Amino acid sequence: MQKYQSVVQYNTGVVVAGASVTVKNYPSGTLATIYSDNGVTPTTNPLTTDSVGRFAFYAADGHYSLEITGVSLAPY
């Protein structure tokens, strides 16, 4: 089990609150099973960034892709 955490920001460095972060299995593109703790409590997928743009989740060892969308934010 691995923990991933990050912050979503615009190119200007301003954080993006309320962005949607979808975690997908790579390369299949199916939704990944993610957890709010070390593999015990499943959490919703997609996640939403908090008021300072942060998000975090745990996932089984493997390869994943993230799709991030939000207001005035080009999907990436």
C-alpha positions, 0 to 999 in steps of 0.5 A, spaced: 500 500 500 502 506 498 500 513 500 500 519 494 499 526 496 499 532 492 497 540 491 493 542 485 495 549 483 495 553 477 501 555 473 501 562 477 502 558 483 495 559 486 492 553 489 485 550 486 480 548 491 474 544 489 478 541 484 476 534 482 481 528 482 480 522 479 484 516 480 485 511 474 488 504 473 494 505 468 493 503 463 486 500 463 483 507 465 478 504 469 477 507 476 482 505 481 480 503 488 483 508 493 483 508 501 483 514 506 487 510 510 492 504 509 488 499 506 482 499 511 477 504 509 475 505 502 474 512 499 470 516 494 473 516 487 474 522 484 476 526 490 476 533 491 481 538 493 481 541 500 481 549 501 488 549 500 488 545 494 491 538 497 488 531 496 491 524 499 489 517 498 492 510 499 492 505 493 495 498 492 502 498 489 501 499 482 501 504 476 495 509 476 494 515 472 490 522 475 485 526 471 484 533 474 479 537 472 476 544 475 473 551 474 478 555 470 482 549 469 484 545 463 483 537 464 490 534 465 
